[in-house]
């Protein structure tokens, strides 16, 4: 049997996922979905949640308190903090 997965972001069409049959998995992302009523797995795509000037601690605390699986990318230093650059000048 094949796996059915709905990837749910914060677009208004996200509410269509609420009508999916139970054999669909709902994989949800984004701080804007913290109150989404149906979550089988949470995935966080953003690797810069510690960007200077932003306070993501409440969101990260919320993620850590959840009982559903949470997937996050490996932590990488942000160029604004480590002095490196994403582009190189010729």
Gaussian input, Z-matrix of N, CA and C with variables (Angstrom, degrees):
# hf/3-21g

backbone

0 1
 N
 C     1     B1
 C     2     B2     1     A1
 N     3     B3     2     A2     1     D1
 C     4     B4     3     A3     2     D2
 C     5     B5     4     A4     3     D3
 N     6     B6     5     A5     4     D4
 C     7     B7     6     A6     5     D5
 C     8     B8     7     A7     6     D6
 N     9     B9     8     A8     7     D7
 C    10    B10     9     A9     8     D8
 C    11    B11    10    A10     9     D9
 N    12    B12    11    A11    10    D10
 C    13    B13    12    A12    11    D11
 C    14    B14    13    A13    12    D12
 N    15    B15    14    A14    13    D13
 C    16    B16    15    A15    14    D14
 C    17    B17    16    A16    15    D15
 N    18    B18    17    A17    16    D16
 C    19    B19    18    A18    17    D17
 C    20    B20    19    A19    18    D18
 N    21    B21    20    A20    19    D19
 C    22    B22    21    A21    20    D20
 C    23    B23    22    A22    21    D21
 N    24    B24    23    A23    22    D22
 C    25    B25    24    A24    23    D23
 C    26    B26    25    A25    24    D24
 N    27    B27    26    A26    25    D25
 C    28    B28    27    A27    26    D26
 C    29    B29    28    A28    27    D27
 N    30    B30    29    A29    28    D28
 C    31    B31    30    A30    29    D29
 C    32    B32    31    A31    30    D30
 N    33    B33    32    A32    31    D31
 C    34    B34    33    A33    32    D32
 C    35    B35    34    A34    33    D33
 N    36    B36    35    A35    34    D34
 C    37    B37    36    A36    35    D35
 C    38    B38    37    A37    36    D36
 N    39    B39    38    A38    37    D37
 C    40    B40    39    A39    38    D38
 C    41    B41    40    A40    39    D39
 N    42    B42    41    A41    40    D40
 C    43    B43    42    A42    41    D41
 C    44    B44    43    A43    42    D42
 N    45    B45    44    A44    43    D43
 C    46    B46    45    A45    44    D44
 C    47    B47    46    A46    45    D45
 N    48    B48    47    A47    46    D46
 C    49    B49    48    A48    47    D47
 C    50    B50    49    A49    48    D48
 N    51    B51    50    A50    49    D49
 C    52    B52    51    A51    50    D50
 C    53    B53    52    A52    51    D51
 N    54    B54    53    A53    52    D52
 C    55    B55    54    A54    53    D53
 C    56    B56    55    A55    54    D54
 N    57    B57    56    A56    55    D55
 C    58    B58    57    A57    56    D56
 C    59    B59    58    A58    57    D57
 N    60    B60    59    A59    58    D58
 C    61    B61    60    A60    59    D59
 C    62    B62    61    A61    60    D60
 N    63    B63    62    A62    61    D61
 C    64    B64    63    A63    62    D62
 C    65    B65    64    A64    63    D63
 N    66    B66    65    A65    64    D64
 C    67    B67    66    A66    65    D65
 C    68    B68    67    A67    66    D66
 N    69    B69    68    A68    67    D67
 C    70    B70    69    A69    68    D68
 C    71    B71    70    A70    69    D69
 N    72    B72    71    A71    70    D70
 C    73    B73    72    A72    71    D71
 C    74    B74    73    A73    72    D72
 N    75    B75    74    A74    73    D73
 C    76    B76    75    A75    74    D74
 C    77    B77    76    A76    75    D75
 N    78    B78    77    A77    76    D76
 C    79    B79    78    A78    77    D77
 C    80    B80    79    A79    78    D78
 N    81    B81    80    A80    79    D79
 C    82    B82    81    A81    80    D80
 C    83    B83    82    A82    81    D81
 N    84    B84    83    A83    82    D82
 C    85    B85    84    A84    83    D83
 C    86    B86    85    A85    84    D84
 N    87    B87    86    A86    85    D85
 C    88    B88    87    A87    86    D86
 C    89    B89    88    A88    87    D87
 N    90    B90    89    A89    88    D88
 C    91    B91    90    A90    89    D89
 C    92    B92    91    A91    90    D90
 N    93    B93    92    A92    91    D91
 C    94    B94    93    A93    92    D92
 C    95    B95    94    A94    93    D93
 N    96    B96    95    A95    94    D94
 C    97    B97    96    A96    95    D95
 C    98    B98    97    A97    96    D96
 N    99    B99    98    A98    97    D97
 C   100   B100    99    A99    98    D98
 C   101   B101   100   A100    99    D99
 N   102   B102   101   A101   100   D100
 C   103   B103   102   A102   101   D101
 C   104   B104   103   A103   102   D102
 N   105   B105   104   A104   103   D103
 C   106   B106   105   A105   104   D104
 C   107   B107   106   A106   105   D105
 N   108   B108   107   A107   106   D106
 C   109   B109   108   A108   107   D107
 C   110   B110   109   A109   108   D108
 N   111   B111   110   A110   109   D109
 C   112   B112   111   A111   110   D110
 C   113   B113   112   A112   111   D111
 N   114   B114   113   A113   112   D112
 C   115   B115   114   A114   113   D113
 C   116   B116   115   A115   114   D114
 N   117   B117   116   A116   115   D115
 C   118   B118   117   A117   116   D116
 C   119   B119   118   A118   117   D117
 N   120   B120   119   A119   118   D118
 C   121   B121   120   A120   119   D119
 C   122   B122   121   A121   120   D120
 N   123   B123   122   A122   121   D121
 C   124   B124   123   A123   122   D122
 C   125   B125   124   A124   123   D123
 N   126   B126   125   A125   124   D124
 C   127   B127   126   A126   125   D125
 C   128   B128   127   A127   126   D126
 N   129   B129   128   A128   127   D127
 C   130   B130   129   A129   128   D128
 C   131   B131   130   A130   129   D129
 N   132   B132   131   A131   130   D130
 C   133   B133   132   A132   131   D131
 C   134   B134   133   A133   132   D132
 N   135   B135   134   A134   133   D133
 C   136   B136   135   A135   134   D134
 C   137   B137   136   A136   135   D135
 N   138   B138   137   A137   136   D136
 C   139   B139   138   A138   137   D137
 C   140   B140   139   A139   138   D138
 N   141   B141   140   A140   139   D139
 C   142   B142   141   A141   140   D140
 C   143   B143   142   A142   141   D141
 N   144   B144   143   A143   142   D142
 C   145   B145   144   A144   143   D143
 C   146   B146   145   A145   144   D144
 N   147   B147   146   A146   145   D145
 C   148   B148   147   A147   146   D146
 C   149   B149   148   A148   147   D147
 N   150   B150   149   A149   148   D148
 C   151   B151   150   A150   149   D149
 C   152   B152   151   A151   150   D150
 N   153   B153   152   A152   151   D151
 C   154   B154   153   A153   152   D152
 C   155   B155   154   A154   153   D153
 N   156   B156   155   A155   154   D154
 C   157   B157   156   A156   155   D155
 C   158   B158   157   A157   156   D156
 N   159   B159   158   A158   157   D157
 C   160   B160   159   A159   158   D158
 C   161   B161   160   A160   159   D159
 N   162   B162   161   A161   160   D160
 C   163   B163   162   A162   161   D161
 C   164   B164   163   A163   162   D162
 N   165   B165   164   A164   163   D163
 C   166   B166   165   A165   164   D164
 C   167   B167   166   A166   165   D165
 N   168   B168   167   A167   166   D166
 C   169   B169   168   A168   167   D167
 C   170   B170   169   A169   168   D168
 N   171   B171   170   A170   169   D169
 C   172   B172   171   A171   170   D170
 C   173   B173   172   A172   171   D171
 N   174   B174   173   A173   172   D172
 C   175   B175   174   A174   173   D173
 C   176   B176   175   A175   174   D174
 N   177   B177   176   A176   175   D175
 C   178   B178   177   A177   176   D176
 C   179   B179   178   A178   177   D177
 N   180   B180   179   A179   178   D178
 C   181   B181   180   A180   179   D179
 C   182   B182   181   A181   180   D180
 N   183   B183   182   A182   181   D181
 C   184   B184   183   A183   182   D182
 C   185   B185   184   A184   183   D183
 N   186   B186   185   A185   184   D184
 C   187   B187   186   A186   185   D185
 C   188   B188   187   A187   186   D186
 N   189   B189   188   A188   187   D187
 C   190   B190   189   A189   188   D188
 C   191   B191   190   A190   189   D189
 N   192   B192   191   A191   190   D190
 C   193   B193   192   A192   191   D191
 C   194   B194   193   A193   192   D192
 N   195   B195   194   A194   193   D193
 C   196   B196   195   A195   194   D194
 C   197   B197   196   A196   195   D195
 N   198   B198   197   A197   196   D196
 C   199   B199   198   A198   197   D197
 C   200   B200   199   A199   198   D198
 N   201   B201   200   A200   199   D199
 C   202   B202   201   A201   200   D200
 C   203   B203   202   A202   201   D201
 N   204   B204   203   A203   202   D202
 C   205   B205   204   A204   203   D203
 C   206   B206   205   A205   204   D204
 N   207   B207   206   A206   205   D205
 C   208   B208   207   A207   206   D206
 C   209   B209   208   A208   207   D207
 N   210   B210   209   A209   208   D208
 C   211   B211   210   A210   209   D209
 C   212   B212   211   A211   210   D210
 N   213   B213   212   A212   211   D211
 C   214   B214   213   A213   212   D212
 C   215   B215   214   A214   213   D213
 N   216   B216   215   A215   214   D214
 C   217   B217   216   A216   215   D215
 C   218   B218   217   A217   216   D216
 N   219   B219   218   A218   217   D217
 C   220   B220   219   A219   218   D218
 C   221   B221   220   A220   219   D219
 N   222   B222   221   A221   220   D220
 C   223   B223   222   A222   221   D221
 C   224   B224   223   A223   222   D222
 N   225   B225   224   A224   223   D223
 C   226   B226   225   A225   224   D224
 C   227   B227   226   A226   225   D225
 N   228   B228   227   A227   226   D226
 C   229   B229   228   A228   227   D227
 C   230   B230   229   A229   228   D228
 N   231   B231   230   A230   229   D229
 C   232   B232   231   A231   230   D230
 C   233   B233   232   A232   231   D231
 N   234   B234   233   A233   232   D232
 C   235   B235   234   A234   233   D233
 C   236   B236   235   A235   234   D234
 N   237   B237   236   A236   235   D235
 C   238   B238   237   A237   236   D236
 C   239   B239   238   A238   237   D237
 N   240   B240   239   A239   238   D238
 C   241   B241   240   A240   239   D239
 C   242   B242   241   A241   240   D240
 N   243   B243   242   A242   241   D241
 C   244   B244   243   A243   242   D242
 C   245   B245   244   A244   243   D243
 N   246   B246   245   A245   244   D244
 C   247   B247   246   A246   245   D245
 C   248   B248   247   A247   246   D246
 N   249   B249   248   A248   247   D247
 C   250   B250   249   A249   248   D248
 C   251   B251   250   A250   249   D249
 N   252   B252   251   A251   250   D250
 C   253   B253   252   A252   251   D251
 C   254   B254   253   A253   252   D252
 N   255   B255   254   A254   253   D253
 C   256   B256   255   A255   254   D254
 C   257   B257   256   A256   255   D255
 N   258   B258   257   A257   256   D256
 C   259   B259   258   A258   257   D257
 C   260   B260   259   A259   258   D258
 N   261   B261   260   A260   259   D259
 C   262   B262   261   A261   260   D260
 C   263   B263   262   A262   261   D261
 N   264   B264   263   A263   262   D262
 C   265   B265   264   A264   263   D263
 C   266   B266   265   A265   264   D264
 N   267   B267   266   A266   265   D265
 C   268   B268   267   A267   266   D266
 C   269   B269   268   A268   267   D267

   B1=1.4491
   B2=1.5256
   B3=1.3013
   B4=1.4554
   B5=1.5321
   B6=1.3097
   B7=1.4645
   B8=1.5213
   B9=1.3167
   B10=1.4619
   B11=1.5231
   B12=1.3484
   B13=1.4583
   B14=1.5171
   B15=1.3148
   B16=1.4607
   B17=1.5228
   B18=1.3379
   B19=1.4585
   B20=1.5223
   B21=1.3092
   B22=1.4603
   B23=1.5202
   B24=1.3257
   B25=1.4599
   B26=1.5162
   B27=1.3164
   B28=1.4691
   B29=1.5214
   B30=1.3133
   B31=1.4587
   B32=1.5353
   B33=1.3317
   B34=1.4755
   B35=1.5311
   B36=1.3294
   B37=1.4663
   B38=1.5277
   B39=1.3241
   B40=1.4699
   B41=1.5177
   B42=1.3032
   B43=1.4651
   B44=1.5245
   B45=1.3343
   B46=1.4660
   B47=1.5275
   B48=1.3090
   B49=1.4657
   B50=1.5224
   B51=1.3031
   B52=1.4673
   B53=1.5208
   B54=1.3342
   B55=1.4624
   B56=1.5287
   B57=1.3224
   B58=1.4643
   B59=1.5255
   B60=1.3316
   B61=1.4682
   B62=1.5294
   B63=1.3063
   B64=1.4637
   B65=1.5233
   B66=1.3474
   B67=1.4615
   B68=1.5303
   B69=1.3204
   B70=1.4681
   B71=1.5192
   B72=1.3297
   B73=1.4569
   B74=1.5226
   B75=1.3119
   B76=1.4609
   B77=1.5202
   B78=1.3296
   B79=1.4556
   B80=1.5158
   B81=1.2977
   B82=1.4628
   B83=1.5263
   B84=1.3258
   B85=1.4650
   B86=1.5276
   B87=1.3157
   B88=1.4615
   B89=1.5214
   B90=1.3315
   B91=1.4650
   B92=1.5326
   B93=1.3195
   B94=1.4627
   B95=1.5153
   B96=1.3112
   B97=1.4676
   B98=1.5247
   B99=1.3056
   B100=1.4646
   B101=1.5243
   B102=1.2914
   B103=1.4745
   B104=1.5242
   B105=1.3346
   B106=1.4642
   B107=1.5265
   B108=1.3277
   B109=1.4733
   B110=1.5311
   B111=1.3241
   B112=1.4690
   B113=1.5309
   B114=1.3219
   B115=1.4701
   B116=1.5250
   B117=1.3239
   B118=1.4648
   B119=1.5221
   B120=1.3301
   B121=1.4525
   B122=1.5255
   B123=1.3178
   B124=1.4685
   B125=1.5180
   B126=1.3400
   B127=1.4560
   B128=1.5158
   B129=1.3051
   B130=1.4651
   B131=1.5185
   B132=1.3203
   B133=1.4646
   B134=1.5173
   B135=1.3010
   B136=1.4532
   B137=1.5249
   B138=1.3103
   B139=1.4468
   B140=1.5160
   B141=1.3264
   B142=1.4711
   B143=1.5281
   B144=1.3086
   B145=1.4599
   B146=1.5216
   B147=1.3221
   B148=1.4603
   B149=1.5320
   B150=1.3276
   B151=1.4704
   B152=1.5238
   B153=1.3207
   B154=1.4797
   B155=1.5277
   B156=1.3071
   B157=1.4603
   B158=1.5179
   B159=1.3162
   B160=1.4650
   B161=1.5259
   B162=1.3182
   B163=1.4634
   B164=1.5240
   B165=1.3210
   B166=1.4553
   B167=1.5219
   B168=1.3300
   B169=1.4660
   B170=1.5296
   B171=1.3352
   B172=1.4773
   B173=1.5362
   B174=1.3240
   B175=1.4633
   B176=1.5273
   B177=1.3149
   B178=1.4623
   B179=1.5265
   B180=1.3243
   B181=1.4715
   B182=1.5261
   B183=1.3342
   B184=1.4668
   B185=1.5282
   B186=1.3438
   B187=1.4658
   B188=1.5257
   B189=1.3207
   B190=1.4652
   B191=1.5178
   B192=1.3169
   B193=1.4626
   B194=1.5342
   B195=1.3358
   B196=1.4595
   B197=1.5241
   B198=1.3262
   B199=1.4589
   B200=1.5261
   B201=1.3384
   B202=1.4615
   B203=1.5291
   B204=1.3499
   B205=1.4623
   B206=1.5342
   B207=1.3291
   B208=1.4636
   B209=1.5201
   B210=1.3386
   B211=1.4628
   B212=1.5259
   B213=1.3146
   B214=1.4624
   B215=1.5283
   B216=1.3534
   B217=1.4616
   B218=1.5219
   B219=1.3155
   B220=1.4713
   B221=1.5291
   B222=1.2965
   B223=1.4688
   B224=1.5274
   B225=1.3258
   B226=1.4569
   B227=1.5175
   B228=1.3162
   B229=1.4742
   B230=1.5173
   B231=1.2916
   B232=1.4543
   B233=1.5208
   B234=1.3549
   B235=1.4606
   B236=1.5282
   B237=1.3091
   B238=1.4645
   B239=1.5193
   B240=1.3370
   B241=1.4590
   B242=1.5237
   B243=1.3370
   B244=1.4572
   B245=1.5257
   B246=1.3362
   B247=1.4538
   B248=1.5111
   B249=1.3281
   B250=1.4584
   B251=1.5203
   B252=1.3017
   B253=1.4549
   B254=1.5188
   B255=1.3133
   B256=1.4500
   B257=1.5198
   B258=1.3004
   B259=1.4635
   B260=1.5159
   B261=1.2941
   B262=1.4610
   B263=1.5142
   B264=1.3068
   B265=1.4703
   B266=1.5175
   B267=1.3149
   B268=1.4529
   B269=1.4882
   A1=108.93
   A2=116.81
   A3=120.52
   A4=110.70
   A5=114.10
   A6=121.31
   A7=108.82
   A8=117.53
   A9=122.90
   A10=108.06
   A11=115.51
   A12=121.10
   A13=109.61
   A14=116.72
   A15=122.59
   A16=107.55
   A17=117.01
   A18=122.30
   A19=107.45
   A20=116.38
   A21=120.90
   A22=110.91
   A23=115.21
   A24=122.28
   A25=109.18
   A26=116.59
   A27=119.78
   A28=113.85
   A29=118.27
   A30=121.61
   A31=108.98
   A32=118.37
   A33=119.39
   A34=114.31
   A35=117.54
   A36=119.79
   A37=112.55
   A38=117.70
   A39=120.42
   A40=111.54
   A41=117.26
   A42=120.68
   A43=112.54
   A44=117.67
   A45=120.20
   A46=110.68
   A47=116.85
   A48=120.96
   A49=111.93
   A50=117.64
   A51=120.67
   A52=112.00
   A53=117.12
   A54=121.09
   A55=112.52
   A56=117.75
   A57=120.17
   A58=110.47
   A59=116.38
   A60=119.52
   A61=111.22
   A62=116.52
   A63=122.49
   A64=113.43
   A65=118.15
   A66=118.59
   A67=112.35
   A68=117.37
   A69=122.37
   A70=109.26
   A71=116.47
   A72=121.55
   A73=108.83
   A74=116.79
   A75=121.89
   A76=108.90
   A77=115.72
   A78=122.83
   A79=106.74
   A80=116.88
   A81=122.86
   A82=110.20
   A83=115.85
   A84=120.86
   A85=109.89
   A86=115.73
   A87=125.13
   A88=113.17
   A89=115.57
   A90=119.78
   A91=112.31
   A92=116.99
   A93=120.58
   A94=114.37
   A95=117.64
   A96=121.70
   A97=113.00
   A98=118.13
   A99=120.05
   A100=113.29
   A101=118.52
   A102=121.04
   A103=112.71
   A104=117.09
   A105=119.24
   A106=108.39
   A107=117.49
   A108=120.06
   A109=116.39
   A110=117.37
   A111=118.18
   A112=109.73
   A113=117.08
   A114=122.30
   A115=108.76
   A116=115.78
   A117=120.26
   A118=110.48
   A119=116.25
   A120=122.24
   A121=107.27
   A122=115.84
   A123=121.03
   A124=107.34
   A125=116.56
   A126=119.14
   A127=108.50
   A128=114.84
   A129=120.67
   A130=107.98
   A131=116.26
   A132=122.19
   A133=112.97
   A134=116.87
   A135=121.19
   A136=111.21
   A137=116.63
   A138=121.22
   A139=113.00
   A140=116.82
   A141=120.07
   A142=111.78
   A143=116.83
   A144=119.76
   A145=112.90
   A146=116.12
   A147=119.13
   A148=110.13
   A149=115.74
   A150=121.54
   A151=109.81
   A152=116.81
   A153=119.60
   A154=112.01
   A155=115.99
   A156=121.52
   A157=114.36
   A158=117.78
   A159=121.83
   A160=109.24
   A161=116.52
   A162=119.84
   A163=109.59
   A164=115.58
   A165=121.54
   A166=112.23
   A167=117.88
   A168=120.97
   A169=112.59
   A170=120.59
   A171=118.71
   A172=112.31
   A173=116.67
   A174=120.69
   A175=110.49
   A176=117.03
   A177=120.39
   A178=111.67
   A179=116.72
   A180=120.38
   A181=110.45
   A182=115.73
   A183=120.66
   A184=109.94
   A185=117.50
   A186=120.73
   A187=111.02
   A188=116.59
   A189=120.65
   A190=113.12
   A191=118.17
   A192=121.57
   A193=113.03
   A194=117.92
   A195=120.48
   A196=112.22
   A197=116.14
   A198=120.69
   A199=112.21
   A200=118.16
   A201=120.24
   A202=109.69
   A203=117.46
   A204=120.09
   A205=111.21
   A206=115.66
   A207=121.92
   A208=107.56
   A209=116.02
   A210=121.34
   A211=108.80
   A212=116.81
   A213=122.13
   A214=108.63
   A215=117.38
   A216=119.05
   A217=110.52
   A218=116.80
   A219=118.88
   A220=110.04
   A221=115.94
   A222=120.92
   A223=109.62
   A224=115.37
   A225=122.01
   A226=108.50
   A227=118.13
   A228=119.70
   A229=110.54
   A230=116.57
   A231=121.69
   A232=109.17
   A233=118.48
   A234=120.90
   A235=114.18
   A236=117.94
   A237=120.29
   A238=111.41
   A239=117.31
   A240=120.95
   A241=113.06
   A242=117.09
   A243=117.83
   A244=114.01
   A245=117.36
   A246=121.21
   A247=114.81
   A248=117.96
   A249=119.76
   A250=109.82
   A251=116.10
   A252=121.46
   A253=109.02
   A254=117.30
   A255=121.14
   A256=111.23
   A257=117.48
   A258=120.41
   A259=108.96
   A260=115.50
   A261=119.46
   A262=109.20
   A263=116.42
   A264=121.70
   A265=108.95
   A266=116.20
   A267=120.23
   A268=111.47
   D1=140.28
   D2=-179.48
   D3=-83.37
   D4=156.47
   D5=179.75
   D6=-91.75
   D7=135.80
   D8=179.34
   D9=-113.17
   D10=118.75
   D11=-176.14
   D12=-129.17
   D13=128.93
   D14=172.70
   D15=-103.26
   D16=122.81
   D17=176.18
   D18=-91.71
   D19=119.72
   D20=-169.54
   D21=-116.74
   D22=116.43
   D23=174.81
   D24=-104.54
   D25=-152.59
   D26=-175.60
   D27=-102.08
   D28=8.30
   D29=176.23
   D30=-62.97
   D31=147.15
   D32=-179.62
   D33=-55.22
   D34=-25.22
   D35=179.60
   D36=-68.83
   D37=-6.07
   D38=179.48
   D39=-56.92
   D40=-30.00
   D41=-178.29
   D42=-65.94
   D43=-17.65
   D44=175.39
   D45=-62.39
   D46=-28.78
   D47=-179.58
   D48=-64.67
   D49=-24.85
   D50=-179.08
   D51=-65.75
   D52=-21.62
   D53=-179.54
   D54=-94.70
   D55=-0.33
   D56=-179.56
   D57=-68.41
   D58=145.75
   D59=175.47
   D60=-62.52
   D61=161.76
   D62=-176.97
   D63=-64.27
   D64=-17.62
   D65=179.56
   D66=-78.99
   D67=-2.19
   D68=172.25
   D69=-92.21
   D70=139.44
   D71=172.94
   D72=-94.13
   D73=141.17
   D74=176.85
   D75=-106.84
   D76=110.48
   D77=176.28
   D78=-102.37
   D79=116.62
   D80=-169.52
   D81=-114.87
   D82=147.30
   D83=175.88
   D84=-138.87
   D85=167.01
   D86=171.09
   D87=91.11
   D88=137.05
   D89=176.63
   D90=-58.81
   D91=-24.93
   D92=179.40
   D93=-70.16
   D94=-6.10
   D95=-179.48
   D96=-109.15
   D97=16.88
   D98=-175.22
   D99=-57.44
   D100=-25.86
   D101=179.83
   D102=-103.32
   D103=14.33
   D104=-179.71
   D105=-64.16
   D106=130.45
   D107=-170.58
   D108=-75.76
   D109=-11.36
   D110=-176.77
   D111=-132.95
   D112=110.36
   D113=-178.45
   D114=-137.37
   D115=121.47
   D116=172.77
   D117=-99.70
   D118=-28.71
   D119=179.02
   D120=-155.93
   D121=142.03
   D122=176.92
   D123=-110.24
   D124=132.21
   D125=175.56
   D126=-124.80
   D127=132.17
   D128=179.35
   D129=-110.83
   D130=112.77
   D131=-176.87
   D132=-82.34
   D133=-24.01
   D134=-171.83
   D135=-80.83
   D136=121.17
   D137=178.86
   D138=-93.66
   D139=5.90
   D140=-175.54
   D141=-117.82
   D142=39.22
   D143=-178.83
   D144=-75.39
   D145=1.14
   D146=173.84
   D147=-116.23
   D148=26.90
   D149=179.14
   D150=-60.31
   D151=136.01
   D152=-178.83
   D153=-55.16
   D154=136.53
   D155=178.17
   D156=91.07
   D157=-8.46
   D158=179.37
   D159=-109.71
   D160=140.98
   D161=177.39
   D162=-112.42
   D163=95.32
   D164=-179.96
   D165=-96.71
   D166=3.08
   D167=-177.22
   D168=-54.18
   D169=-45.80
   D170=179.46
   D171=-59.25
   D172=-39.82
   D173=178.72
   D174=-66.93
   D175=-44.72
   D176=179.54
   D177=-65.00
   D178=-38.74
   D179=175.28
   D180=-62.13
   D181=-42.00
   D182=178.07
   D183=-61.46
   D184=-46.59
   D185=179.05
   D186=-57.90
   D187=-44.02
   D188=-178.67
   D189=-66.51
   D190=-20.23
   D191=-178.38
   D192=-90.06
   D193=-4.31
   D194=-174.58
   D195=-81.49
   D196=153.44
   D197=178.59
   D198=-94.01
   D199=-16.82
   D200=178.08
   D201=-80.20
   D202=158.91
   D203=178.80
   D204=-63.16
   D205=143.15
   D206=177.91
   D207=-126.18
   D208=126.87
   D209=177.53
   D210=-111.40
   D211=132.78
   D212=178.12
   D213=-133.51
   D214=153.15
   D215=177.85
   D216=-73.07
   D217=161.64
   D218=175.65
   D219=-60.12
   D220=145.30
   D221=-179.79
   D222=-73.69
   D223=130.78
   D224=176.35
   D225=-128.19
   D226=144.49
   D227=177.38
   D228=-62.60
   D229=142.85
   D230=178.78
   D231=-87.74
   D232=134.96
   D233=-178.02
   D234=-55.45
   D235=-30.91
   D236=-179.23
   D237=-67.62
   D238=-21.51
   D239=-179.55
   D240=-99.34
   D241=-34.35
   D242=-173.30
   D243=-97.17
   D244=-0.47
   D245=176.03
   D246=83.55
   D247=-3.04
   D248=178.50
   D249=-83.08
   D250=173.61
   D251=-178.99
   D252=-129.37
   D253=146.17
   D254=177.65
   D255=-80.12
   D256=-20.61
   D257=179.27
   D258=-120.61
   D259=155.79
   D260=178.38
   D261=-119.18
   D262=140.93
   D263=178.44
   D264=-88.21
   D265=143.13
   D266=177.16
   D267=-91.57

